[in-house]
Amino acid sequence: MTPDAVGEGPWRERLSGKGIPVNPVPEVQWNFEKFLISRTGEVVGRFAPDVAADDARLLKAIEAELAG
């Protein structure tokens, strides 16, 4: 099962405001969602488009997965 996205923010509203169809939760919102994959190929983290690539939550999850 795919985890819920961390960092859900105003992205859905922004897409709707531009007339772009929005997928319901828990579907992938947009192609900027990020998925963290373990060494065994499992999805261990999911981050909303509102989470920047240098967000502390994302970096912490990556570091934890690399340490494991």
Buried (B, 14 or more C-beta within 10 A) or exposed (E): EEEEBBBBEEBBEBBEEEEEEBEEEEEBBBEBBBEBEEEEEEEBBBBBBBBEEEBEEBEEBEEEBEEE
